[in-house]
Structures are given as C-alpha cells and as structure tokens.
Amino acid sequence: MHAHRQAIATPTARRAHVRVGQHHTAANAEHEDASGREFAWTQTDFSRVQALIYQRAGINLHDGKHAMVYSRLSRRLRETGHTSFHDYLGWLEGSDGPEWQEFINALTTNLTAFFREQHHFEVLTQLLRTRPNGPWNIWCSAASTGEEPYSIVMTALEALAPRAPFKLAASDIDSNVLAKAARGVYRQDGLKGLSQSQLQRFFLRGKGDNAGMARVRPELRQPIDFLSVNLIRDDWPFREPFDVIFCRNVMIYFDEPTQRRVLERMHRVLKPGGMLFVGHAENFSDSRDLFALRGKTVYERVG
Ligand SMILES: C[S@@+](CC[C@H](N)C(=O)[O-])C[C@H]1O[C@@H](n2cnc3c(N)ncnc32)[C@H](O)[C@@H]1O
C-alpha cells in the first residue's frame, strides 16, 4: 500500500501515470481519499464495522482501533474488488455468503504461544495427577493457531498414565487459525518455551525445504478434535460434559453481558466441580454464583 501511495501521491503524478498508460494504477488513484488512504474511510464506516463484528462475534472494538480495522479490512476490499468501505459493507450485509467468515477472520486477534501463562500448566498437571487413569475430556475454546491445545496435550501426556483416555476439543471462530492449528507446523523459533525432552518427544524437525520448521508428532495431534465454535452463539455442538475448559484471552474482547452469557453456557457444559482456566487480565468474580476462584485465574464450577 505504501509503495502504491508514493507512486500516486500528487495529482501531477496521477496524470503522469495516465500519460504513460498505467491505467490500473491510475484507476486505483481515483479511490485515494484526501487523507492519502487508498479507500475512503469514515466514522460511519467504522461504526458499521463495530456493530457488525459485535453482532457476529461479540467482539467489542473500541474507538482506538480505527487504524487496525482500516488496514485489516483494506485487504478484503482489494480481494473482493470493492472500491469503498461503503460498498463493501453494503455488499457484505446484503449476503449470507463466505465473506462473513473472511470478515471475522480479518478482525480477530490471534496472539498466542506455547505454554503461555505457565502457571496454568502446573495447576493442570496437579489436577490431572488426581486421576492419572482418566478419563479426561477438555475443551480449549479459543485455540487460535494451536499452541495452547498442543501445550494442554503435552501436559496431559506427561501427567497421565500411558494410554489413559484423554480427549481435547480445540475450537475457535477463525477458520484460518484453526486450519493452521490442525496442520500443526510451527517455526522452530516459536518453540523456545519447550524443554529439550518435549521437543524430542512431540515434534519432528523439518529438513531441506522445511528447515527451520517443526511438525507435531501424531501422538500430540491424535487426541485433538479441531472444530469451529462461536462462543457467543447458542449452538455449541458438545454432547459430553467437560472436566476442564480453557477460555483464555478471548472474553477480554467481550462486554460484560456477553461474558455473562458465555459463562452461563460454560457452566452448563462443565461437570460439577469442573475447572475453568481464564486469561491473566480476565476476572469473573461478579459471577461467583457460577464459578468460585480456586487460584490465580483458575475457577471451579459452583453447584
Ligand atoms: C488472543 S487469542 C487467544 C488465544 C489463546 N487462548 C491464548 O490465550 O493464547 C483470541 C482468540 O479468540 C478467538 N475468538 C474471538 N472471538 C471469538 C468468538 N466469538 N468465538 C470463538 N473464538 C473467538 C480469536 O479468533 C482468537 O484466536
């Protein structure tokens, strides 16, 4: 975008492009607004995006996110051939097609890491050792690119008796990150938090064209069922209740009424006494009728 902007920065430059016959660049220049942006972008457009992503994903985009939203959605405009946000959003709202998934994917924030918030994995180890022969049924409900669910499975394979029944549902709303999670291929420099023995036991190092990459071994992949679940919708596909739910660093994007509704549903799909792990900045003490705090950002189902 910057290169494009430099090339067409002035009206003179625009005319020059037309003269030398670069119609494509000149045509795009028509859509550069007074601020130098490629696409016209108004407060009304931003408010519309805020309303749509809130309805679809519960994500509460605050006003400071203008630049982020513009840059992430500009790509969608280019790929779908729209020349203004007004047109793109009108087209999106008028359809029920696959662009909705792309719109959501563009606006989620997927930051994650292996063994993020290490203390949770120590608590999980202690918990799993109380019943080393299983069975265990765990849900990782905002799995992003997979580092969190694979960290949970590594912890389980290390804590439980060999072949103890253990299964993990790993879900997210974003189809791109779920596909990456299911592939289980990571850059080796993203695996720094893992011990040597974990690297050897659970990963295969890439060679040749795949040098610098590592793939999870089948032992790590096999207990996981990857699936798309929107936390704010009332259509969760689970039949069996969970012993443990990880719901970390996602509710932070939701407002309080949405958090409460999600917590009520999580309460329903957790077994009595089941544990809920949440992110470091998330606090659900207002819902103490549903969950009691049992450690740093670890809750137990009440009732
Ligand atoms: C910041 S990441 C957190 C990843 C991981 N749980 C962690 O703590 O490292 C937040 C994830 O929540 C997902 N997400 C956002 N809204 C969601 C929704 N309504 N339903 C399910 N997942 C959602 C995003 O796609 C993203 O992958």
PDBQT file of the ligand as one rigid body, heavy atoms in Angstrom, charges set to zero:
ROOT
HETATM    1  C1  LIG A 401      -5.777 -13.545  21.710  1.00  0.00    +0.000 C 
HETATM    2  S1  LIG A 401      -6.288 -15.102  21.063  1.00  0.00    +0.000 S 
HETATM    3  C2  LIG A 401      -6.041 -16.119  22.498  1.00  0.00    +0.000 C 
HETATM    4  C3  LIG A 401      -5.505 -17.498  22.136  1.00  0.00    +0.000 C 
HETATM    5  C4  LIG A 401      -5.251 -18.434  23.309  1.00  0.00    +0.000 C 
HETATM    6  N1  LIG A 401      -6.479 -18.754  24.019  1.00  0.00    +0.000 N 
HETATM    7  C5  LIG A 401      -4.245 -17.851  24.250  1.00  0.00    +0.000 C 
HETATM    8  O1  LIG A 401      -4.599 -17.408  25.344  1.00  0.00    +0.000 OA
HETATM    9  O2  LIG A 401      -3.052 -17.842  23.902  1.00  0.00    +0.000 OA
HETATM   10  C6  LIG A 401      -8.076 -14.920  20.994  1.00  0.00    +0.000 C 
HETATM   11  C7  LIG A 401      -8.758 -15.944  20.110  1.00  0.00    +0.000 C 
HETATM   12  O3  LIG A 401     -10.168 -15.871  20.342  1.00  0.00    +0.000 OA
HETATM   13  C8  LIG A 401     -10.821 -16.099  19.117  1.00  0.00    +0.000 C 
HETATM   14  N2  LIG A 401     -12.195 -15.547  19.192  1.00  0.00    +0.000 N 
HETATM   15  C9  LIG A 401     -12.592 -14.260  19.135  1.00  0.00    +0.000 A 
HETATM   16  N3  LIG A 401     -13.927 -14.169  19.208  1.00  0.00    +0.000 NA
HETATM   17  C10 LIG A 401     -14.407 -15.431  19.313  1.00  0.00    +0.000 A 
HETATM   18  C11 LIG A 401     -15.717 -15.986  19.409  1.00  0.00    +0.000 A 
HETATM   19  N4  LIG A 401     -16.810 -15.228  19.414  1.00  0.00    +0.000 N 
HETATM   20  N5  LIG A 401     -15.823 -17.335  19.490  1.00  0.00    +0.000 NA
HETATM   21  C12 LIG A 401     -14.719 -18.121  19.490  1.00  0.00    +0.000 A 
HETATM   22  N6  LIG A 401     -13.464 -17.650  19.387  1.00  0.00    +0.000 NA
HETATM   23  C13 LIG A 401     -13.300 -16.316  19.301  1.00  0.00    +0.000 A 
HETATM   24  C14 LIG A 401      -9.943 -15.408  18.095  1.00  0.00    +0.000 C 
HETATM   25  O4  LIG A 401     -10.161 -15.893  16.786  1.00  0.00    +0.000 OA
HETATM   26  C15 LIG A 401      -8.545 -15.706  18.636  1.00  0.00    +0.000 C 
HETATM   27  O5  LIG A 401      -7.967 -16.831  18.011  1.00  0.00    +0.000 OA
ENDROOT
TORSDOF 0
